[in-house]
Amino acid sequence: MADVITPFVLSGGSGTRLWPLSRRAYPKQFIKDIAGETSLLQQTCRRLDDRMFTAPTVLANVEHRFLVAEQLRELNLAPEAIVLEPVGRNTAPAIATAALMAAERDENALMIVLPSDHVISDAEGFRQSIRAGTGAAKAGHIVIFGVRPTAPETGFGYIETRSGDTPVAEVAAFTEKPTRKTAEGYVASGRHYWNAGMFLGAARTFLQEFETHAPHILDHCRAALDSAVPDLDFLRLDKAAFEQADGISFDYAVMEKVSGVKCVPLQTEWSDLGSWPAIWDIADKDPNGNVTTGDVLLYETSNSYVHSTEGTCLSLIGLDGYFAVATRDAVLVAPKDRAQDVKHIVSRLMQDDQEKVINHMRVYRPWGWYEGLSSGVRFQVKCLSIKPGARLSLQSHHHRAEHWIIVSGSVKVTIDGETRLLAENQSTYIPIGSTHRLENPGKIQALLIEVQSGAYLGEDDIVRYEDSYGRTSE
């Protein structure tokens, strides 16, 4: 019988290297239309839809829990579990938690850890690569997967093997983010690979290596798992224990100290989509070498990546080798060879305007989403979309009144204990301090315009009395 592997998908990242499209509340693993119609998380889970895998367990940032659940529902995929990390602690604590969970069922079971935000073009080639590593994994080795380098990238980690391009090679050394000259030597050597951040092995092997090289991390993760609490469809790790684990990558904490690591070359094209030019690299291009998405107009422009969202018309004239990205509230333009400098813009925004780093204009909630349309002194206008069967919390506000106008669908409105059904083109008023709830009892999406007025219009002006999603704040 073929080996069955338990997959763990790491979705705790909230990177901003693809800002302004990727933001902390909605990072790149959830974004659609950057590498296909589905999101990177969905693509990762679809690759696991094979008899060689059990149902995946997703380890996610607690703030992204409803995004993960919704995107898995879109695939009609029932995960083994969605485990919530109460704070970000990098990959070492996440993988320690995964190994502990796998060992609870069977310490000899093979497990694989996968990033949720990488592009792998050939699912069968990916699975063949994993099959090639199962023998070494059963023999007690941790197996990593390498990508044959196509350029002297300085932002990747490199794996040095002893025997070059063989089905399973012994790892000699790891190097993180080398200089360009060193990277050029690695590309020419034939014995170096980019580190794809995927790890295969028996659960007991992972635990043994943690016990040897990072026992403190394992202890805190074991305590966090022992005190974990089920919450709806999620498993919440204990915050007090988990936040004591060192925030460090698995490579630094364990892998660079382990002997006997094996490397399998990945038999498919791969990208970590770590920058806008990386998306340009993998995408189909027009005769001038351009990749475009959305409402874009180009004139005498070549070898560029141009991405516009939400109907914004983005035009470029006379540029070669640029990337330009426009959302409703931000525009980024730069030469492709300056892509890594996006971090400086994000750093400035964190000091001056954190909201543009954290949220889009459209903010997703478990019941749907809301989007700011207009605002001024003592007023704010939003559009709300409520999913069929969903409802907002029972709540009140100290400082604002609200007007709701139904644009499409129907909603059930409760105000101070009185409930009524509203249909398209009807409206209602919620006075300051009134207890109210909004829900969609229908089978189609409900769309509303919300007009807020008052002395303070912040999202933290919510007193919540009852909530279907276990939240303490919207």
C-alpha positions as CSV (number, residue, x, y, z in Angstrom):
1,M,0.0,0.0,0.0
2,A,1.3,3.5,-0.9
3,D,2.4,5.8,1.9
4,V,-0.3,8.2,3.1
5,I,1.1,11.6,4.1
6,T,-0.4,14.1,6.5
7,P,-0.1,17.6,5.1
8,F,0.2,20.8,7.1
9,V,-0.2,24.1,5.3
10,L,1.4,27.2,6.9
11,S,-0.8,30.3,6.3
12,G,0.3,32.5,9.2
13,G,2.1,35.0,7.0
14,S,1.0,38.6,6.6
15,G,3.7,40.0,4.4
16,T,3.6,43.2,2.5
17,R,6.1,42.6,-0.3
18,L,3.2,42.8,-2.8
19,W,1.8,46.0,-1.3
20,P,-0.5,47.7,-2.1
21,L,-2.4,44.6,-3.2
22,S,-1.2,42.4,-0.3
23,R,-1.9,43.9,3.1
24,R,-1.7,42.5,6.6
25,A,-5.5,41.9,6.9
26,Y,-5.6,40.3,3.4
27,P,-2.1,39.0,2.5
28,K,-1.0,37.4,-0.8
29,Q,-2.1,33.8,0.0
30,F,-5.8,34.9,-0.2
31,I,-5.6,37.2,-3.2
32,K,-7.1,35.9,-6.5
33,D,-6.1,36.8,-10.0
34,I,-2.4,37.2,-9.4
35,A,-1.4,33.6,-10.4
36,G,-4.7,32.2,-11.6
37,E,-8.4,32.6,-10.9
38,T,-8.1,31.0,-7.4
39,S,-6.0,32.1,-4.5
40,L,-2.5,30.7,-3.7
41,L,-4.0,29.0,-0.5
42,Q,-6.7,27.4,-2.6
43,Q,-4.1,26.2,-5.2
44,T,-2.0,24.7,-2.4
45,C,-4.9,22.8,-1.0
46,R,-6.0,21.6,-4.4
47,R,-2.6,20.0,-5.0
48,L,-3.3,17.9,-1.9
49,D,-6.5,16.5,-3.4
50,D,-5.0,13.1,-4.0
51,R,-5.1,9.7,-2.3
52,M,-1.5,10.0,-1.2
53,F,-2.6,12.8,1.3
54,T,-5.0,12.9,4.2
55,A,-7.1,16.0,4.6
56,P,-4.9,19.1,5.3
57,T,-4.5,20.9,8.5
58,V,-4.1,24.7,8.0
59,L,-2.1,26.7,10.6
60,A,-3.3,30.3,10.3
61,N,-3.0,33.7,11.9
62,V,-6.0,34.2,14.2
63,E,-6.9,37.4,12.3
64,H,-7.3,35.4,9.1
65,R,-9.4,32.6,10.4
66,F,-12.6,33.4,8.5
67,L,-10.7,34.0,5.3
68,V,-9.2,30.6,5.5
69,A,-12.5,28.9,6.3
70,E,-14.3,30.7,3.5
71,Q,-11.8,29.9,0.9
72,L,-11.7,26.2,1.8
73,R,-15.6,26.2,1.7
74,E,-15.3,27.6,-1.9
75,L,-13.4,24.4,-2.8
76,N,-15.9,22.2,-0.9
77,L,-12.8,21.1,1.1
78,A,-13.2,19.9,4.7
79,P,-9.8,20.3,6.4
80,E,-8.6,18.1,9.2
81,A,-8.3,21.2,11.3
82,I,-7.7,25.0,11.2
83,V,-5.3,25.8,13.9
84,L,-5.1,29.4,15.0
85,E,-1.8,31.0,16.1
86,P,-2.7,33.7,18.6
87,V,0.5,35.7,17.7
88,G,3.0,35.5,14.9
89,R,6.0,33.4,15.8
90,N,7.5,32.5,12.4
91,T,7.8,28.9,11.1
92,A,9.6,27.0,13.9
93,P,6.8,27.1,16.4
94,A,4.2,26.4,13.7
95,I,6.1,23.3,12.5
96,A,6.7,22.1,16.1
97,T,2.9,22.4,16.7
98,A,2.3,20.4,13.5
99,A,4.7,17.6,14.5
100,L,3.0,17.4,17.9
101,M,-0.4,17.1,16.3
102,A,0.8,14.4,13.8
103,A,2.5,12.4,16.5
104,E,-0.7,12.4,18.6
105,R,-2.3,10.2,15.9
106,D,0.8,8.2,14.9
107,E,4.4,9.2,15.6
108,N,5.6,7.1,12.7
109,A,3.3,8.8,10.2
110,L,4.8,10.8,7.4
111,M,4.0,14.5,7.4
112,I,4.8,17.3,5.0
113,V,4.8,21.0,5.8
114,L,4.0,23.4,2.9
115,P,3.8,27.2,2.5
116,S,0.4,28.4,1.5
117,D,1.7,31.2,-0.9
118,H,3.9,29.6,-3.5
119,V,3.1,28.9,-7.1
120,I,3.7,25.3,-8.4
121,S,2.7,24.9,-12.0
122,D,2.7,21.1,-12.2
123,A,0.7,19.4,-9.5
124,E,1.6,15.9,-10.6
125,G,5.3,16.8,-10.8
126,F,5.0,18.1,-7.3
127,R,3.5,14.8,-6.1
128,Q,6.2,12.8,-7.9
129,S,8.9,14.8,-6.1
130,I,7.2,14.0,-2.8
131,R,7.0,10.3,-3.6
132,A,10.7,10.4,-4.4
133,G,11.5,11.5,-0.9
134,T,9.3,9.1,1.1
135,G,11.9,6.4,1.3
136,A,14.4,8.8,3.0
137,A,11.7,10.2,5.2
138,K,10.7,6.7,6.5
139,A,14.4,6.0,7.1
140,G,14.5,8.9,9.6
141,H,15.7,11.8,7.5
142,I,14.1,15.2,7.1
143,V,13.7,15.8,3.3
144,I,13.7,19.2,1.8
145,F,12.8,20.2,-1.7
146,G,15.1,22.3,-3.9
147,V,14.5,24.4,-7.0
148,R,17.1,24.5,-9.7
149,P,18.2,28.2,-9.7
150,T,17.6,30.1,-12.9
151,A,19.3,33.3,-11.8
152,P,21.6,34.5,-9.0
153,E,18.8,35.6,-6.7
154,T,20.1,37.1,-3.4
155,G,16.7,37.0,-1.6
156,F,16.5,33.2,-1.4
157,G,18.0,30.6,0.8
158,Y,20.3,28.1,-0.9
159,I,20.8,24.4,-0.4
160,E,24.2,22.9,-1.2
161,T,24.2,19.2,-2.0
162,R,27.1,16.8,-2.2
163,S,26.1,15.1,-5.4
164,G,24.3,17.6,-7.6
165,D,21.2,16.7,-9.7
166,T,20.3,13.3,-8.3
167,P,16.8,12.0,-7.2
168,V,17.7,12.2,-3.5
169,A,20.9,14.1,-2.6
170,E,22.7,14.6,0.7
171,V,22.7,18.2,2.0
172,A,26.1,19.6,2.7
173,A,25.2,23.2,3.9
174,F,22.6,25.9,3.9
175,T,23.2,29.6,3.0
176,E,20.7,32.4,3.6
177,K,20.5,35.3,1.2
178,P,24.1,35.3,-0.3
179,T,25.8,38.1,-2.0
180,R,25.3,38.4,-5.8
181,K,28.8,37.1,-6.5
182,T,28.3,34.1,-4.2
183,A,24.9,33.4,-5.8
184,E,26.4,33.5,-9.3
185,G,28.8,30.8,-8.2
186,Y,26.0,28.7,-6.8
187,V,24.0,28.9,-10.1
188,A,27.1,27.7,-12.0
189,S,28.0,24.9,-9.5
190,G,25.2,22.5,-10.4
191,R,25.1,21.5,-6.7
192,H,23.0,24.3,-5.3
193,Y,19.2,24.8,-5.2
194,W,16.8,27.4,-4.0
195,N,15.2,26.3,-0.7
196,A,11.4,25.9,-1.5
197,G,10.5,25.8,2.2
198,M,8.8,22.4,2.1
199,F,9.7,19.7,4.6
200,L,8.9,16.0,4.6
201,G,9.6,13.5,7.4
202,A,8.1,11.2,10.1
203,A,6.5,13.0,13.0
204,R,8.9,11.4,15.4
205,T,11.9,12.7,13.4
206,F,10.7,16.3,13.6
207,L,10.1,15.9,17.3
208,Q,13.5,14.4,17.9
209,E,15.2,17.2,16.1
210,F,13.3,19.8,18.0
211,E,14.2,18.0,21.3
212,T,17.9,18.2,20.3
213,H,18.1,21.7,18.8
214,A,15.1,23.7,20.1
215,P,13.6,22.0,23.1
216,H,12.3,25.3,24.5
217,I,10.2,25.9,21.4
218,L,8.8,22.4,21.6
219,D,7.9,22.8,25.3
220,H,6.0,26.0,24.7
221,C,4.2,24.6,21.7
222,R,3.2,21.5,23.6
223,A,1.8,23.6,26.4
224,A,-0.1,25.8,23.8
225,L,-1.5,22.7,22.2
226,D,-2.4,21.0,25.5
227,S,-4.4,24.1,26.5
228,A,-5.9,24.7,23.1
229,V,-9.6,25.5,23.0
230,P,-12.1,24.6,20.2
231,D,-13.9,27.6,18.8
232,L,-16.5,27.0,16.1
233,D,-14.6,25.3,13.3
234,F,-11.2,26.3,14.7
235,L,-8.7,25.2,17.3
236,R,-7.2,28.1,19.2
237,L,-3.7,27.6,20.6
238,D,-3.2,29.0,24.1
239,K,-1.8,32.5,23.8
240,A,0.1,32.6,27.1
241,A,2.1,29.5,26.2
242,F,2.5,30.1,22.4
243,E,3.8,33.7,22.7
244,Q,6.7,32.5,24.8
245,A,8.1,30.4,21.9
246,D,10.9,32.1,20.1
247,G,9.9,33.9,16.9
248,I,12.4,32.1,14.6
249,S,12.3,30.2,11.3
250,F,12.5,26.5,11.2
251,D,15.6,26.7,9.0
252,Y,17.5,28.7,11.7
253,A,16.2,27.0,14.7
254,V,16.5,23.4,13.5
255,M,17.5,22.6,9.9
256,E,20.9,24.3,9.8
257,K,21.9,22.2,12.8
258,V,20.6,18.8,11.6
259,S,22.8,16.2,10.1
260,G,21.6,13.7,7.4
261,V,19.2,16.1,5.7
262,K,18.2,14.9,2.2
263,C,17.2,17.1,-0.8
264,V,14.9,16.2,-3.6
265,P,14.9,18.4,-6.7
266,L,11.4,19.7,-7.3
267,Q,10.1,18.4,-10.7
268,T,8.1,21.5,-11.5
269,E,8.4,25.2,-12.0
270,W,8.2,27.1,-8.8
271,S,7.9,30.7,-7.5
272,D,7.4,32.1,-4.1
273,L,5.9,35.3,-5.6
274,G,8.1,37.4,-3.3
275,S,7.9,40.5,-5.5
276,W,5.9,42.1,-8.3
277,P,8.6,41.2,-10.9
278,A,8.2,37.5,-9.8
279,I,4.6,37.6,-11.0
280,W,5.8,39.2,-14.3
281,D,8.3,36.3,-14.6
282,I,5.7,33.5,-14.5
283,A,2.8,35.3,-16.4
284,D,1.9,35.2,-20.1
285,K,3.2,38.3,-21.8
286,D,2.0,40.4,-24.8
287,P,4.2,41.0,-27.8
288,N,5.9,43.9,-26.0
289,G,6.7,41.8,-22.9
290,N,3.9,43.4,-20.8
291,V,1.7,41.7,-18.3
292,T,-1.5,43.6,-17.6
293,T,-4.5,43.0,-15.2
294,G,-7.6,45.2,-15.0
295,D,-8.3,48.6,-16.6
296,V,-4.9,49.4,-18.1
297,L,-3.8,51.5,-21.0
298,L,-0.2,51.4,-22.4
299,Y,1.6,53.5,-24.9
300,E,5.2,52.8,-26.0
301,T,5.7,50.7,-22.9
302,S,7.5,47.3,-22.7
303,N,8.6,44.6,-20.3
304,S,6.4,45.9,-17.5
305,Y,3.9,44.6,-15.1
306,V,0.7,46.7,-14.8
307,H,-2.1,45.8,-12.4
308,S,-5.2,47.8,-11.7
309,T,-8.1,46.9,-9.4
310,E,-11.6,48.2,-8.7
311,G,-12.1,50.0,-12.0
312,T,-9.1,52.4,-11.6
313,C,-7.8,53.3,-15.0
314,L,-4.0,53.0,-14.9
315,S,-2.0,54.3,-17.9
316,L,1.7,54.1,-18.6
317,I,3.6,56.0,-21.3
318,G,7.2,55.4,-22.5
319,L,8.3,53.1,-19.8
320,D,10.5,49.9,-20.0
321,G,10.9,47.4,-17.2
322,Y,8.6,48.9,-14.7
323,F,5.8,47.6,-12.4
324,A,2.8,49.7,-11.6
325,V,0.0,48.7,-9.2
326,A,-3.1,50.7,-8.5
327,T,-5.9,50.1,-5.9
328,R,-8.6,52.5,-4.8
329,D,-6.5,54.1,-2.1
330,A,-2.8,53.6,-3.3
331,V,-0.6,53.6,-6.4
332,L,2.9,52.1,-6.6
333,V,5.2,52.6,-9.5
334,A,8.9,51.6,-9.7
335,P,11.6,50.0,-11.9
336,K,11.5,46.2,-11.6
337,D,15.0,46.1,-10.3
338,R,13.9,48.2,-7.3
339,A,11.2,45.8,-6.2
340,Q,12.8,45.1,-2.9
341,D,12.5,48.7,-1.9
342,V,8.8,48.4,-1.5
343,K,9.7,47.6,2.2
344,H,10.8,51.2,2.6
345,I,7.4,52.6,1.5
346,V,5.7,50.1,3.9
347,S,7.9,51.2,6.7
348,R,7.1,54.9,6.1
349,L,3.4,54.1,6.0
350,M,3.6,52.2,9.3
351,Q,4.7,55.4,10.8
352,D,2.3,57.8,9.0
353,D,-0.7,55.8,7.9
354,Q,-0.9,52.3,9.2
355,E,-4.4,51.7,7.8
356,K,-3.0,51.5,4.3
357,V,-0.6,48.7,5.3
358,I,-3.2,46.8,7.3
359,N,-6.5,47.1,5.4
360,H,-7.9,47.6,1.9
361,M,-10.8,49.9,1.3
362,R,-12.8,46.7,1.3
363,V,-12.6,45.0,4.7
364,Y,-13.6,41.3,4.9
365,R,-15.6,40.0,7.9
366,P,-17.1,36.5,8.5
367,W,-20.5,37.8,7.5
368,G,-19.3,39.4,4.3
369,W,-17.5,42.7,3.7
370,Y,-17.8,46.5,4.0
371,E,-16.2,49.2,1.9
372,G,-15.8,52.9,2.6
373,L,-17.4,55.1,-0.1
374,S,-17.1,58.6,1.4
375,S,-16.3,60.3,4.7
376,G,-16.1,63.8,6.2
377,V,-16.7,65.7,9.4
378,R,-19.2,63.7,11.5
379,F,-20.3,61.4,8.6
380,Q,-19.2,58.3,6.8
381,V,-20.8,56.2,4.0
382,K,-20.1,52.5,3.5
383,C,-21.3,49.7,1.3
384,L,-22.1,46.4,3.1
385,S,-22.4,43.0,1.5
386,I,-23.9,40.2,3.7
387,K,-23.7,36.6,2.7
388,P,-26.8,34.4,2.6
389,G,-27.6,33.1,6.1
390,A,-25.0,35.4,7.8
391,R,-25.7,38.0,10.4
392,L,-23.8,40.7,12.2
393,S,-23.5,40.8,16.0
394,L,-26.1,42.1,18.3
395,Q,-24.6,45.5,19.1
396,S,-24.9,49.2,19.9
397,H,-22.8,52.3,19.5
398,H,-22.1,55.1,22.0
399,H,-21.3,57.9,19.5
400,R,-23.0,57.2,16.1
401,A,-26.4,56.7,14.5
402,E,-26.8,54.7,11.3
403,H,-29.1,54.7,8.3
404,W,-29.4,51.5,6.3
405,I,-30.7,51.5,2.7
406,I,-31.2,48.1,1.0
407,V,-29.8,48.1,-2.5
408,S,-30.5,44.4,-3.4
409,G,-31.6,41.3,-1.6
410,S,-33.5,41.3,1.7
411,V,-32.5,41.7,5.3
412,K,-33.9,41.1,8.7
413,V,-33.4,44.1,11.0
414,T,-33.7,44.0,14.8
415,I,-33.8,47.4,16.6
416,D,-34.3,47.4,20.4
417,G,-36.0,44.0,20.3
418,E,-38.4,44.8,17.4
419,T,-37.7,42.7,14.2
420,R,-38.9,43.4,10.6
421,L,-38.0,42.4,7.1
422,L,-36.7,45.0,4.6
423,A,-36.5,44.5,0.8
424,E,-34.8,46.4,-2.0
425,N,-35.2,50.2,-1.9
426,Q,-36.4,50.2,1.7
427,S,-34.5,51.8,4.6
428,T,-34.4,52.1,8.4
429,Y,-32.8,54.3,11.0
430,I,-30.8,53.2,14.1
431,P,-30.5,55.9,16.8
432,I,-27.4,56.3,18.9
433,G,-27.4,53.7,21.7
434,S,-30.0,51.4,20.2
435,T,-29.4,47.7,20.3
436,H,-29.5,46.4,16.8
437,R,-28.7,43.4,14.5
438,L,-28.6,42.9,10.8
439,E,-28.9,39.5,9.1
440,N,-29.6,38.0,5.6
441,P,-32.3,35.3,5.8
442,G,-32.3,34.9,2.0
443,K,-30.4,32.8,-0.5
444,I,-28.7,35.6,-2.4
445,Q,-26.2,38.2,-1.3
446,A,-27.7,41.3,0.3
447,L,-26.2,44.7,-0.5
448,L,-26.7,47.8,1.6
449,I,-25.6,51.4,1.9
450,E,-24.8,52.5,5.5
451,V,-24.7,56.2,6.4
452,Q,-23.1,56.9,9.7
453,S,-23.3,60.2,11.6
454,G,-22.0,61.2,14.9
455,A,-19.1,62.6,17.0
456,Y,-16.9,59.4,16.6
457,L,-17.1,56.9,13.8
458,G,-14.3,54.5,14.6
459,E,-14.8,50.7,14.2
460,D,-14.0,50.3,17.9
461,D,-17.2,52.0,18.9
462,I,-19.1,48.7,19.2
463,V,-20.6,47.2,22.3
464,R,-21.2,43.6,21.4
465,Y,-23.9,41.6,23.2
466,E,-24.1,38.4,21.1
467,D,-22.0,37.2,18.2
468,S,-22.3,34.1,16.0
469,Y,-18.6,34.1,15.3
470,G,-17.1,34.4,18.8
471,R,-15.5,37.8,18.2
472,T,-14.8,40.5,20.7
473,S,-14.4,43.2,18.1
474,E,-15.6,43.5,14.5
